[in-house]
Amino acid sequence: MIKLSEIVQAKRKISKVVNKTPFTYAPNLSNEVGATVYLKKENLQLTGAYKIRGAYNKIASLSKEESKNGVVAASAGNHAQGVAYSAKAFGIKATIIMPEATPLLKVTGTKDLGAEVILHGDNYDEAYKFALEYVKEHNATFIHPFEDEKVKAGQGTVALEMLDEVNDLDFVIIPIGGGGLISGMASAIKQLDPKIKVIGVVSSGAPAMFNSFTNKKVMNSKSVRTIADGIAVRDVSQDNLNTILKCVDEIVTVDDEEIANAILFVLERQKVVVEGGGAASVAAILHNKFKYTKDSKIGAVLSGGNIDVQMLSVIIEKGLIKSHRKMKLLITLIDKPGALMGLTDILRIANANIIEIDYDRTSTKLSYGDAKITIVLETKGKEHQNEVMQMLTDNGYEAQIEV
């Protein structure tokens, strides 16, 4: 457990640099799940994530000897930007090792803060191994993203701010990657108000901490795969596991579909942009991963907002299809003048807006004289889509919905 005095000291140290982010009531989410939910918006933090808290607290504590050859970090993105920002503030050289698949937004964001970026490895753990070799070769100081007391104390300041704002929470929901955030926050919470239940959330595609917590011993994963790159950690820290076993009440898992649903929900209903790891806490609430009541007060940490725009576009597109607000139809027509107009007239009467159309008459799978139409429609829900399909059937069209 991180001493409360260390977390309080970290809060004082970072207060002139780090934003005190909003911790606000989420009306739409609360109505959706039938409890009172507050969101801690670390996605609005400097560099777009909570990681700057721990990075700044650590770098501020370095001696001249420790900082003279620069600092090195391994990160999928958010810790990288936190270290880069903090190092720049103290005039220290920063080198960041990032997995090769790191979203471009996080790579460019780190470079823009003055750090040198080296892409290496398929995941965080491979980047981490390379970073340790780099540190030895260059006699630099390594800034660990989640296995350092100063870093964890800095992350624990998120909990202090939350409890300053709302002092009667029943649950605090925290995403878990390497476990630094939840170690710092849970340490603070259990020392200030042990009645509050701390719930950790991992991606089912990176289940090492869940498995370790369940079995009360380190159980690393062979590989990780999840859209939540910020919490895609393969190996478990024994030190963090010890803290989590002592301070965390429960750990739950959410899959990529649930994370994507949460990203879209907070974007559309709460007007907040979060990345996969940042949405994990909301995913756990939306999908009833733990037991709460209508009287429960829940604080959820939105740990970061640095989502790749291409990933966000895919999530939005799939979300519209799953919520029956968009449908893609495959229809075979007789290739003659007016055939397409007849089809579009029916769709107009059905009040379905055409947003994309493709006309293929050359496919070898088609009979001579036929054309395959792929048409994308904006619709108003499942009932409306059923009406569209019924009208097409009634008028002699054979249409298939492409899922």
Buried (B, 14 or more C-beta within 10 A) or exposed (E): BBBBEBBBBBBEBBEEBBBBBBBBEBEBBBEBBEBBBBBBBBBBBBBBBBBBBBBBBBBBBBEEEEBEBBBBBBBBBBBBBBBBBBBBBEEBBBBBBBBEEBBEBBBEBBBEBEBBBBBBBEBBBBBBBBBBEBBEEEEBBBBBBBBBBBBBBBBBBBBBBBBEBBEEBBBBBBBBBBBBBBBBBBBBBBBBBEEBBBBBBBBBBBBBBBBBBEEEEBBEBEEBEBBBBBBBBBBBBEBBBEBBEEBBBBBBBBBBBBBBBBBBBBBBBBEBBBBBBBBBBBBBBBBEBBEBEEEBBBBBBBBBBBBBEEBBEEBBEBBBBBBBBBBBBBBBBEBEEEBBEBBBEBBEEBEBEEEEBEEBEEEEEBEEEBBBBBBBBBBBEEEBBEBBBEBBEEEEBEBEEEE
